[in-house]
Amino acid sequence: MDDILKLAKDYSKKRHLDLLPRGNDNILEKLDYIYDENWENQGVPYPYEILTYLFDSYYVLPERPDLAALFCWQAINHSYYVQQLSDNNVGFCQDTRGIELVRDAILVDWNNKYKAILEPFLKRMPDKTFHYVASYMLKGYAMEKNGIAEKYEATSYKSLKRKIPSLLDVLDNAYGKSYCQISNPTLVNNELNLGITNANKGKSRAITHSFGIKLRALMLGEEVEITFCDVQGTKKIYKFTEVERMSFVLFGILYASRCNNFHGNVAARMNSINANKDTFKMYTDMFLTEYIILAIHLNSQGALSDVVLNKVKKNANLMI
């Protein structure tokens, strides 16, 4: 009987914690909190709902950074929900439009203010984060090309290729094309089988990791050379715009993770049999990135002072 079944048969919180990978155990002691002294003035409204979600984030740290990131996204969700309510041009509230508002709030004052605050977090995001994006993009592409019903694709795949059309070009001509050569997706009892043989497992990992490295460079605003899978070995240079960079972070990483975890499309991340210290690191850093994005959005809405924002940006040093 494996550890999952043993725990299900006779649950113990202590044994559950023993199964979880661990890392930055003192993060709460070092975290610079989103808290503004101005909120203590009774005439100044404070973000009540947002603070309640942050309490849940703090409560599950350090053991469950995946849940902390999920709760922190709820705080971001409420922040852009409130912004949509105050906009008379918005007929009804949507996540997509709300995330675009957060993106636009970051970019409108990017060069003068927010770039210096957010960039250190983006530069410290771990490689596993980009392997995660590369993996769902490659799987989505292979499923699409092999006629698998759209409902089996990750919504994040469809969203990201729509937000950043150049990624579809890269998939069509390079990484997706290579991945399709070693995979043959089929459905077995409504479960996806990618059809990758044991002999091709190494190639699959190599394609995913190489694509992830390119995605990381693109997210950081660098020029990237991609070699096509054609006889001529055509090479093409790609570079994300600032809008694409922020779309990749918000839609491709953070919102994608939130949707997968929230909708139960995958095993609970830290409980997964594949979870390890890299998983812990990825979600801890994801939480910290969401935390600074929340602070930036609150600041852009006049709900958090520059003094507090400049203090919270020091949390980049906590990224493992």
N, C-alpha and C positions, 0 to 999 in steps of 0.2 A: 504494500500500500504506500503510495507516495505521500509527500508532506501535505499537499492540498487536501487529499481525502482524509488524512489523519486529523487535520484541523477542522474539517467540515463535520467529522463524526463526533469530535469532542473539543469544542472551541475553547481556547484559552487566550486571553489578550496577551499574556506574557509570551506564549509560544508563537503567537502571530507576530509580535514584534521581533522575536528572535529570527524569524524567517525573512524579515525585510532587510534589504541592503541598507547600509548606513553610510553617512558621510559627515556633513557639517553639523555636528550635534549642538553647537552653541550659537547657531545663527540668530536666535531671538535675543541673545545677550548683546549681540553686535549690531543688530539691525537699527538703522536710523528710521524712525517711524514717521508715517504721514500724520502729522499733528500740528495744527496751527494755533498758537497762543491767542490769536485774534478770535477764535471760536469761543473763548471763555467770556467774551463780551456778550451779554445777553441780547444786545441789539443786532448781533451778527449771526445769521443762520449758519449752522454747520451741517455737513453732509451725513445726516443721521443714518440713512439706509446703507450708504457706502461703508461707514464705519462698522456696521453690524456684519457685513460680509467679510471685512478685514479681520474682525475678531475670530471668525471661523477659520480663516487662513492661519492666523497665529496659533490657534488651538491645536491644529493638526501638525504643526511644525515641531521638531524637525523630521519626525518619522515619515510623514506623508506629503512630500513636496508636490506630488501630482494632485492631491486634493487641495493643497494650498493654492496652486495655480488655478484650479477650477473655481475656487471661491473668489480669488482675486479677479478672475475674468467676470464673475457676476458683478463685482464692484464697477468694473469698466463698463459693463453692459448697462448698469443703472445710470452711470455718468452720461453715456451717449443717449440713453432713453430720455433723461431730463432735458438734454439739449434739443432733442427732436420735439418734445412737448412745447418748448418755448418758441419754436419756429412755425409761424403761421403758414409757411409754404409746404409743410409736411402734412399730408393727408392722414397717414397712419404710420406707426413706428415699425421700422424694419431693422434687423440686425445689419444687413448689408449697407444700408444707408447710414446707420449709426457708426459703423466701423469706418466708413469713408469720411465721416465728420471728424472722427478722432485723427485719422490720417491727415486730413486737411488742416486741422488745428496744429498738428506738429509741423507741417511743412510751411505754413504761412509765416512762421517766425523761425524757420529752420536755421538759416545761416547766421542770424543775429543772436539767437538764444538757445534753441533746443538741440542743435547738432552737437554742441560741446557736452551736453548733458546725456544724450541718448547714445551717441557713438561708442563710448567706452563699454556699454553693456552689449552692444551688437558685436563688437570686436572680441568679446569674451565668450560668446555663445559656443558651446562645445560641438565638435564634429558630429556627434551622434544626432544632434538636432537636424542637421542637413542630410544625413543618411536617412532619417525618418521621412523627410519631404521627398527625397529622391526615390525612396521605396514606394510610397503611395502614388507618385507620378508615373513611375515605370509600370507598376501593376495596373493602374487605371488605363494607361495607353495600350498595354498588351490586351487587356480585356476588351477595350473598344475595338481594336483591330481584329479581334477574333470573334466579334459578334456576341459577346456576353451581354445580357440584358443590363441596361443602364443602371437599374436599381442596385446592382451589386458594386458599382463603382463608388469610391469615396467622393462625397460632395466636394471635398477640398480639391480633388483633381479637376473637376469640372470648373470650379470657381477660379483656380489659379491659372489655368490655361486661357480662361476668358479675360482675366485681369492683366495677364502678361503674355500676349500673343507670341512673343519671340521664343517662349519655352516650348510651344508646340512645334515651331520650326526646328529647334534643337532635338526634340523627340523624333520628329519625322525623319530627320537626316542623320542623326548620330545615335544618341543613347537609347532612344525608344526602338529604333530600328535594330540595334545590336541585341537588345533585350528580347525582342520578338523572335530573333533567330535561335534563342536557346529556351524559349518558353512556349507552351501550348495550353493556354488556360481553358479549363472545362469545368462544368458543374457536376458535382457528385453529391446527391442527396441535398441539394441546395447549398452546398458548401463549395467554395472556389478551390480548385486544384490548379496551380500555375503550370503544372506539367514540366517542371525543371528536373531533369535527371540528376542523380548523385554526381555523375561525371561533370555536370555543368554548374554545380553549386558554387564552386570557386569562381567561375566566370560571372555568375549572377552577383556575387558579393563584390567582385572587382568593378563591374559596371555601376553598381549602386554607389560604391564608395567614390569612384571617379566622378560620377555625376554630382554627388554631394559636395565634393571639393569645389567643383565649378560653381555650384549654387551658392556656396559660402562666399566665394570671390565676387560673384555678381551682387549678392546682398550687400557686400561692403562697398559697392560702387566701383569695382575694378573692371578693367577690360579683360575679357576672357576669349581665348582662341579655341574654337571647337573644330575638330577634324571630322568630316563627314564620312559615312560608310559608303563611299562610292569608289569606282575604279580609279578616279583621278586623285583621291585623297584630298578633296577640296577642303580648304580651311576658311573659316569665317569668324570675324570678330563680333562679339556681343558685349553690350553694356546696358545695365538697367538705368532708367531715368530715376530721379528721386522719388517720383510717384510710384514707380514699379518697386523700388527698394522697400518703401514703407508698406506697399500692398503685399509684398512677399512676407514681411515680418508679421503683419497683422492678420492677413487672410491665410497665408501659406503655412505659418508656424503656429501662432497662438490660437487663432480661431479654429484652425484645423484640429489641433489637439483638444480644444474644448469640446468640439462637436463629437469627435471619436469617443472621448471619455463620457460625455454627457448622455449620448444616445446608446451607449452600450454596444458599440460596433466591435469592440475589442475587449480582451481581458483587462480587468483593472490593472493599471500599469505597474504599480509596485508589488502587486500580488502575482503578477505573471511569472510563469516558470522561467521566462527569459530575462527577468529583471536582474540587474546587477548594479555595481557602484556607478557605472556610466549612466544608467537609467536615473539613479538618484541625482547625479550631477546635472543631467539634462533638465529635470523638472525643477530642481532648486534654482537653476539659472533662468528657467522659463518664468518661474514665479517672480524672481527679482526683476526681470525685464518687464513683465506686466506691471509690477509695482511702480516702476519709474514712469511707464507710459500713463498709468492712472494719475500719478502726481503731475505729469506734464499736462494732461487734459484738464485736471482740476485747476491748474495754474492758468491755462488758456481761457477758462471760464470765470476767472477772478475769484475762485473758491479756495485757493491756496497761494500763499505769498511766495515771492522769489526767494526769501530767506530760507523757508522750509524746503523749497525745491532744491536749492543749492546744497542743503544738508542731506537730503534723501539721495542725491546723485552719488554720494560717497558709498552707497551700497554696492556699487560696481566692484568694490574691493572684496566683497563677500562671494563673488562668483568663483566657484571652486576651480 
